[in-house]
Amino acid sequence: MAVSQLNGVKVWQRRDRAKQLKIWFGYFIAVTIFMVCWKYMSDRTIWIFVWDAPTQAIDIATRMVPPKWGYINSLWGVIWDTINIATLGTVIAIFLAVPTAFCAARNTTPSVRFVRPIALFIIVSSRSINSLIWALILVAILGPGVVAGIIAIGLRSIGFCAKLLYEAIEEIEPTQVEAITATGAGRLQVLAYGIVPQILPAFAGISVFRWDINIRESTILGYVGAGGIGLHLSASIDNLVWTQVSIILMVIIVTVIVSEWVSAKVRHSII
């Protein structure tokens, strides 16, 4: 609080003049940046398409009705591939994320100076690259198919799982570790009886949560040739078969809802 004098009487103010000017200057900079970005976007936007978008959306929605129900028989195999891509990709990520997390946590890393930066680099690299980009690269290397999708989901998930897990490791109760160490237990025994029991609920929750996310991400990998239901969705849109698109979207929504329900039930039973 700033104090000013008015006719010899102290008047309490919320901020002094210098602080108020800094705040208004900050607002001015923020508005200026927003206007510059808006101008940049506006100059590169074809507004006639934007104004016509509601009409086009209504037209496409009309073409989607009624859904082509018979096409659903062609989707059972690809939706199973989609679930397998998410599941196997999550399993691969977990196997690689666990040692990465232990190397990244300050209280378990073999070397804070050398090993921990490498582990953190792996985590950041994995989280920085979207699964579609991983899939594009892997399709170019391995060719189209579910194998590229599985590895893409796994590489994308390593950083997510390892980051949350290493944070859980750093937040463990140290007294339990100290008690086991005081008994003369070795490093592996301390890990097995002092650290793992404390992070096991977090580990299970992270794994199930990531699997739920991967179900959603794997539905679009087919767009770049990495298998799954996304391949049929891309083909249907390219051929303007909107009655097939509607049934594909319904199957995707139902699959995501079921995976969300399973994930919530498992997390609730674990945590």
HELIX and SHEET records of a PDB file:
HELIX    1   1 ARG A   17  ASP A   43  1                                  27    
HELIX    2   2 TRP A   47  ARG A   63  1                                  17    
HELIX    3   3 TRP A   69  SER A   74  5                                   6    
HELIX    4   4 TRP A   76  ALA A  104  1                                  29    
HELIX    5   5 VAL A  115  SER A  128  1                                  14    
HELIX    6   6 SER A  131  LEU A  142  1                                  12    
HELIX    7   7 VAL A  146  GLU A  170  1                                  25    
HELIX    8   8 PRO A  174  ALA A  182  1                                   9    
HELIX    9   9 ARG A  187  VAL A  190  1                                   4    
HELIX   10  10 LEU A  191  ILE A  195  3                                   5    
HELIX   11  11 VAL A  196  SER A  218  1                                  23    
HELIX   12  12 LEU A  221  VAL A  224  5                                   4    
HELIX   13  13 ILE A  229  ASP A  238  1                                  10    
HELIX   14  14 TRP A  242  ILE A  270  1                                  29    
SHEET    1   A 2 ALA A   2  LEU A   6  0                                        
SHEET    2   A 2 VAL A   9  GLN A  13 -1                                        
END                                                                             
